[in-house]
Amino acid sequence: MRPGTPEATAADAPSGRRLAEGVAFALLAVSLWGGWFVITRRTVGAGGVLGPADLVALRFGIGGLVLLPVLLLRLRGLGRTALVDAAFLYVAQGAPFALLISIALRYAPAGHGAALTPGTMPLFAALLGALVLRDRPGRFALAGLGLIAAGALTLAGGFRDADELFGYALLLTAALLWAAGTVRMRRSRLTALEATALICVGSLLTYIPLYLAAGLSHLAEAAPAEIAIQAVYQGVLVSVVALIAFNRSLALIGRRTPAFTALVPVIATLLAIPVLGEVPDPLHIGAILAIGAGVLLTTRG
């Protein structure tokens, strides 16, 4: 089944097994993304050898190579519309998106970054869905979006200086891009696997040559263990597994999927406690609970 077919349209009102499967795929994706904020902050925010450009190269260099055979097998069957969708999704979910987040995490804490980008994705997605798809969220969904917004803004807190404000601006730009990609994906006839292959291979072919030509690589200077950790997490779990899971969830439960991205700050904040030593205060705990309640309401609505 492909998004855009009558069967996929029914995903806006899923029930039973379809809903459970869609929720499971969404939870898998957001769990991996929550860990991505922490593991990326652990490297680029601690003055490590690897920089944002290296992490994006690992993410799409490996992910693109893994999915290249998939794309070669299916490329002949893709029409012109699919390639236009792919170009749109490349910007929204590919190398440009990942680079924005990786640079932003040089200036903003992991918990704040995970709150501001995934926390505002459902809001941007709901707004764009209403404008482009004439999607009208119900009362439960509106209440849930309000809780998500309040929780995300509380987690992000106030900026301390111009550098942090710059990081926040990049995070919000990334959230808007991703939301636009979810709306485009809902109108696309691409399968989750095809969309992910096009995003990763497109990023491999466009970003990696620029990365090498500009001399941005620090891979030779980094410890092999650090490269291995980042290669597996960035190159396989985030760029391949999480994207396939997210786009599959979109095909199954439609507009409810973006709401689950609001759980990313919850997961990232919890993981940041043992990994980064970032312990949330009671206000942040309240914000996490508000986001969780918002996701439940938005999914129901």
C-alpha positions in Angstrom: 0.0 0.0 0.0 1.2 3.5 -0.9 0.4 6.9 0.7 -2.2 8.7 -1.4 -4.2 5.6 -2.2 -7.7 5.2 -0.8 -6.3 2.7 1.7 -3.7 5.2 2.9 -6.4 7.9 3.2 -8.1 5.7 5.7 -5.0 6.0 7.9 -6.4 9.3 9.1 -9.0 7.2 11.0 -7.1 4.1 12.0 -8.3 1.4 14.4 -7.1 -1.8 15.9 -4.0 -3.4 14.5 -3.3 -0.6 12.1 -3.2 2.0 14.9 -1.1 -0.2 17.1 1.4 -0.8 14.3 1.6 2.9 13.5 2.1 3.8 17.1 4.9 1.2 17.4 6.8 2.5 14.4 6.4 6.1 15.6 7.8 5.1 19.1 10.7 3.3 17.6 11.6 6.4 15.5 11.3 8.9 18.3 13.3 6.7 20.7 16.2 6.6 18.2 16.0 10.4 17.6 15.9 11.1 21.4 19.2 9.2 21.7 20.5 11.0 18.6 20.4 14.4 20.3 22.3 13.1 23.3 25.0 11.2 21.4 25.4 14.2 19.0 25.7 16.7 21.9 28.1 14.3 23.6 30.5 14.7 20.7 30.1 18.2 19.2 29.2 19.9 22.5 32.1 18.6 24.4 34.8 19.9 22.1 35.5 16.5 20.6 37.5 15.9 17.5 34.5 15.1 15.3 32.4 18.1 14.3 28.9 18.5 12.9 30.1 18.0 9.3 31.7 14.7 10.3 28.5 13.4 11.9 26.4 14.3 8.9 28.9 12.5 6.7 28.8 9.4 8.8 25.0 9.5 8.9 24.4 9.7 5.2 27.6 8.2 3.9 26.8 4.9 5.5 23.1 5.2 5.3 23.3 6.0 1.6 25.6 3.1 0.9 23.3 0.7 2.8 20.3 1.8 0.8 21.9 2.3 -2.6 21.0 -1.3 -3.8 17.4 -0.7 -2.7 17.2 2.5 -4.8 18.9 0.9 -7.8 16.3 -1.9 -7.7 13.3 0.5 -7.5 14.5 3.5 -9.5 13.1 2.4 -12.8 9.6 2.2 -11.3 9.7 5.7 -9.9 8.0 8.5 -12.0 8.8 12.1 -12.3 6.5 13.1 -9.4 8.4 10.7 -7.1 11.7 12.4 -8.0 10.1 15.8 -7.2 8.9 14.4 -3.9 12.4 13.1 -3.3 14.0 16.5 -3.8 11.6 18.0 -1.4 12.2 15.3 1.2 16.0 15.5 0.8 15.9 19.1 2.0 13.4 18.4 4.8 14.8 15.2 6.2 18.3 14.7 4.6 21.7 16.4 4.9 20.5 20.0 5.2 18.2 19.1 8.1 20.8 17.0 9.9 23.5 19.7 9.4 21.2 22.4 10.9 20.6 20.2 14.0 24.3 19.2 14.4 25.5 22.9 14.2 22.8 24.0 16.6 23.9 21.5 19.2 27.2 23.4 19.4 25.3 26.3 21.0 22.2 24.7 22.6 22.0 22.0 25.3 20.8 18.6 24.2 17.6 18.8 26.3 16.8 22.2 24.9 17.5 21.1 21.3 15.4 18.0 21.7 12.6 20.2 23.1 12.6 22.9 20.6 12.8 21.0 17.4 10.7 17.8 17.9 8.5 19.7 20.4 7.5 22.2 17.7 7.4 19.8 14.8 3.8 18.8 15.5 2.7 22.4 15.7 4.3 23.3 12.4 2.9 20.0 10.9 -0.6 20.8 12.1 -0.4 24.3 10.7 0.9 23.2 7.3 -1.6 20.3 7.3 -4.4 22.8 7.8 -3.1 25.1 5.1 -2.1 22.5 2.5 -4.2 19.4 3.1 -7.3 21.2 4.7 -6.6 19.1 7.8 -8.8 20.2 10.7 -7.6 18.8 14.1 -10.4 18.1 16.6 -10.7 19.5 20.1 -8.6 16.7 21.6 -5.9 17.3 19.1 -5.9 21.1 19.6 -5.7 20.6 23.4 -2.8 18.2 22.9 -1.0 20.6 20.6 -1.4 23.3 23.3 0.1 21.0 26.0 3.0 20.1 23.6 3.7 23.8 22.9 3.7 24.7 26.6 5.9 21.8 27.5 8.4 22.4 24.7 8.7 26.1 25.5 9.2 25.3 29.2 11.9 22.7 28.4 13.7 25.1 26.1 13.7 27.9 28.6 15.1 31.3 28.0 18.2 31.9 26.0 21.3 33.0 27.9 23.3 34.7 25.1 23.4 35.4 21.4 25.1 32.1 20.6 22.3 30.2 22.3 19.7 32.3 20.5 21.4 31.4 17.2 21.2 27.7 18.1 17.5 28.1 18.8 16.9 29.8 15.5 18.6 26.8 13.7 16.5 24.3 15.7 13.2 26.1 14.8 14.2 26.2 11.1 14.9 22.5 11.2 11.5 21.8 12.8 9.7 23.8 10.0 11.6 21.8 7.3 10.8 18.5 8.9 7.1 19.4 9.3 7.0 20.4 5.6 8.5 17.0 4.7 5.8 15.1 6.7 3.1 17.0 4.8 4.7 16.3 1.5 5.2 12.6 2.4 1.5 12.3 3.2 0.7 13.4 -0.4 3.4 11.3 -1.9 3.0 7.8 -3.5 6.5 6.8 -2.3 6.7 3.9 0.2 8.6 4.4 3.4 11.6 2.4 2.1 11.7 4.3 -1.2 11.5 7.7 0.5 14.3 6.8 2.9 16.5 5.4 0.2 16.1 8.6 -1.9 16.8 10.8 1.0 20.0 8.9 2.1 21.4 8.3 -1.4 20.6 11.8 -2.5 22.5 13.1 0.6 25.4 10.7 -0.1 25.7 12.0 -3.7 25.4 15.7 -2.9 26.9 16.2 0.6 29.8 13.8 0.7 31.6 15.3 -2.4 31.3 18.8 -0.9 32.4 17.6 2.5 35.6 16.0 1.1 36.3 18.8 -1.3 36.1 21.4 1.4 38.5 19.5 3.7 36.0 19.3 6.5 36.9 15.7 7.6 38.4 15.0 11.0 37.8 11.3 10.9 41.5 10.5 10.7 42.1 12.3 14.0 39.3 10.7 16.0 39.5 7.5 18.1 38.3 4.4 16.3 35.8 3.6 19.1 34.2 7.0 18.7 33.9 6.6 15.0 32.4 3.2 15.4 29.7 4.4 17.8 28.8 7.3 15.6 28.9 5.2 12.5 26.4 2.7 13.9 24.1 5.2 15.5 24.2 8.0 12.9 24.7 5.8 9.8 22.3 2.9 10.5 19.9 3.5 13.4 19.1 7.2 12.7 19.4 7.5 8.9 17.9 4.2 7.9 15.9 2.5 10.7 14.3 5.7 12.2 13.4 7.2 8.9 11.8 4.0 7.6 9.9 3.6 10.8 8.7 7.3 10.8 7.6 7.2 7.2 5.9 3.9 7.7 4.0 5.3 10.6 2.9 8.2 8.4 1.4 5.7 5.9 -0.5 3.9 8.7 -1.8 6.7 11.0 -1.4 9.9 8.9 -1.5 13.2 10.8 -1.1 11.5 14.2 2.5 10.5 13.5 4.1 14.0 13.8 2.7 14.4 17.3 5.0 11.6 18.5 8.0 13.7 17.8 7.1 15.6 20.9 8.2 12.6 22.9 11.8 13.1 21.7 12.6 15.7 24.4 11.2 13.4 27.0 13.5 10.6 25.9 16.5 12.9 25.3 16.1 14.5 28.7 15.9 11.2 30.5 19.0 9.8 28.6 20.9 13.0 29.2 20.9 12.3 33.0 23.3 9.4 32.9 25.1 10.2 29.7 25.6 14.0 30.0 24.9 14.6 33.7 22.0 17.0 32.8 19.5 16.6 35.6 16.1 18.2 35.0 14.6 20.4 37.7 10.9 20.0 38.9 9.8 22.5 36.2 11.3 20.4 33.5 9.7 17.3 34.9 6.3 19.0 34.7 7.0 20.0 31.1 7.9 16.4 30.3 4.5 15.2 31.7 2.7 17.9 29.8 4.3 16.8 26.5 3.4 13.1 27.2 -0.2 14.1 27.9 -0.2 16.2 24.7 0.9 13.3 22.6 -1.8 11.1 24.0 -4.5 13.7 23.4 -3.3 14.5 19.9 -3.1 10.8 18.9 -6.6 10.3 20.2 -7.9 13.4 18.5 
